[in-house]
Amino acid sequence: MRRLRTALCDRLGIDLPIVQAPVGSAAGPELVAAVSEAGGLGMLALTWQSPDQARHSIRRTRELTTRPFGANLVLDFPVDDLLTVCLEEKLPIISTFWGDPTPTHARIHQAGTLHLHTVGDVDEAVRAVNAGVDVVVAQGWEAGGHVRGSTTTMALVPAVVDAVDPVPVMAAGGIADGRGVAAALALGAQAAMLGTRFLAATEAATHEVYRQRLIAATSPDTVHTTCFDGGWPNAPHRALRNTTLQRWQAAGSPTAPLRPGEGDVVAVNASGKDHHRYEDLMPLPAMTGDLAAMALYAGQSVNLVHDVLPAPRHSRSGRRHHRPAAKPGVVTHAPSAVLFDVDGVLVNSYPAYRRIWSRWATLRHLDPDVVWSHTQASGRSTPSRWGQRVRLDSSPRGDPKEGVGLATQQRLCRRNARPCVKDPDVVRHRRLRSQGSISVLNTRMTWA
Ligand SMILES: Cc1cc2nc3c(=O)[nH]c(=O)nc-3n(C[C@H](O)[C@H](O)[C@H](O)COP(=O)(O)O)c2cc1C
């Protein structure tokens, strides 16, 4: 991966040319810090927060990482106060989107902060550079969330690179793995910005219903539309086709207030606030209601989203040189474990996982023959040798736990006369295994 380090990486202070897109409310401190910690660039999305909340988000992210991260502001909204907070908090990087960057740029530059601006076509890129922005983000039409232009990433990026040379360009839209990052660099971009892929990161503030929809979806399930315009009118976006979109399209895509189900409350948030059918909001954790009817933003790269993974797994794709091992006692992310159950005794013996683990451990100068397993129940980690039988304190009360196979869950539930909750991860895991694929459960590893 050293070869993939670009001049822009040096300028941003990051190891990898991978930037987590500011995916609205899903981009909270945990996601941002995880990406930055892994050597990429995390970006908070602050537009819809109050100045106090924004300050708290920035400070919380700083508690989680000492690495550089940035914040994003959408210029279609009043963001002056939020910009003041970002500058007072001395964020090194600000990104803007959807509007003329000139007025904000003056303030950003005066503070000595780096300014990224997202564009959807070549003319807008040239205008941004004339306004003084330091980095242009070229967003292709296949992108998830709000989509600025109508040209695809493949055609847009090289055209923008040529038009704004020598100003560095990032590519956004349709990129979800190392192949996409390499392609973006081949097109002349100096980094790739990934949004949809990170929506399914463990650390993203997305509701499980939304994540499962992302995992199940393919590119044709995404629609470039203006359907979810409550709160942000006249802003085309790409989202998954769901009941709201289907009913609206079937009715001939009428305008407000004539849309089917207009005014329906489809979800309620943790503070009891109602959310309506055509709002521009995605399902967030702790919401309840018909969450699948909300705006399920997703780009065409959803084709490549098959799993909920820790963010560093995405950021590290293709990375050969890793940073030193985490400090003892700190929870870090490793390839997830598959532990087979024999009457509540779990055996580390899955050969495919062993190969993944060995590679991962060797890169960190660890003993590849020892695996550390961490259970939610104990919060502790347990060392074991491959093939060794380890007793994990996973389920004394019969609750389904991370790291326990479906058979064990069902047996424990039967034994304790409790209903068996089918963890979607476990069900998916079983399906993939039956297809002969490598599947891993979402068990986290800790260092002892
Ligand atoms: C759920 C979601 C929310 C988004 N919110 C923002 C935002 O607040 N500000 C912004 O500049 N871009 C936003 N975007 C666009 C991303 O910055 C980026 O351009 C896009 O995700 C890249 O395409 P991809 O989703 O195919 O990776 C959002 C995208 C998604 C999927």
PDBQT file of the ligand as one rigid body, heavy atoms in Angstrom, charges set to zero:
ROOT
HETATM    1  C1  LIG A 501     -26.529   8.398   3.694  1.00  0.00    +0.000 C 
HETATM    2  C2  LIG A 501     -25.682   9.414   2.997  1.00  0.00    +0.000 A 
HETATM    3  C3  LIG A 501     -25.615  10.704   3.528  1.00  0.00    +0.000 A 
HETATM    4  C4  LIG A 501     -24.812  11.679   2.905  1.00  0.00    +0.000 A 
HETATM    5  N1  LIG A 501     -24.711  12.907   3.476  1.00  0.00    +0.000 NA
HETATM    6  C5  LIG A 501     -23.822  13.797   2.984  1.00  0.00    +0.000 A 
HETATM    7  C6  LIG A 501     -23.577  15.027   3.657  1.00  0.00    +0.000 A 
HETATM    8  O1  LIG A 501     -24.145  15.341   4.697  1.00  0.00    +0.000 OA
HETATM    9  N2  LIG A 501     -22.667  15.864   3.099  1.00  0.00    +0.000 N 
HETATM   10  C7  LIG A 501     -21.985  15.564   1.945  1.00  0.00    +0.000 A 
HETATM   11  O2  LIG A 501     -21.154  16.352   1.509  1.00  0.00    +0.000 OA
HETATM   12  N3  LIG A 501     -22.208  14.409   1.300  1.00  0.00    +0.000 NA
HETATM   13  C8  LIG A 501     -23.101  13.519   1.790  1.00  0.00    +0.000 A 
HETATM   14  N4  LIG A 501     -23.297  12.322   1.138  1.00  0.00    +0.000 N 
HETATM   15  C9  LIG A 501     -22.604  12.047  -0.137  1.00  0.00    +0.000 C 
HETATM   16  C10 LIG A 501     -21.224  11.474   0.158  1.00  0.00    +0.000 C 
HETATM   17  O3  LIG A 501     -20.406  12.521   0.610  1.00  0.00    +0.000 OA
HETATM   18  C11 LIG A 501     -20.534  10.843  -1.076  1.00  0.00    +0.000 C 
HETATM   19  O4  LIG A 501     -20.480  11.748  -2.128  1.00  0.00    +0.000 OA
HETATM   20  C12 LIG A 501     -21.170   9.561  -1.559  1.00  0.00    +0.000 C 
HETATM   21  O5  LIG A 501     -21.569   8.751  -0.477  1.00  0.00    +0.000 OA
HETATM   22  C13 LIG A 501     -20.199   8.782  -2.419  1.00  0.00    +0.000 C 
HETATM   23  O6  LIG A 501     -20.821   7.734  -3.080  1.00  0.00    +0.000 OA
HETATM   24  P1  LIG A 501     -20.951   6.229  -2.532  1.00  0.00    +0.000 P 
HETATM   25  O7  LIG A 501     -22.110   6.305  -1.579  1.00  0.00    +0.000 OA
HETATM   26  O8  LIG A 501     -21.238   5.451  -3.734  1.00  0.00    +0.000 OA
HETATM   27  O9  LIG A 501     -19.685   5.868  -1.845  1.00  0.00    +0.000 OA
HETATM   28  C14 LIG A 501     -24.091  11.350   1.734  1.00  0.00    +0.000 A 
HETATM   29  C15 LIG A 501     -24.170  10.055   1.213  1.00  0.00    +0.000 A 
HETATM   30  C16 LIG A 501     -24.949   9.094   1.830  1.00  0.00    +0.000 A 
HETATM   31  C17 LIG A 501     -24.974   7.696   1.262  1.00  0.00    +0.000 C 
ENDROOT
TORSDOF 0
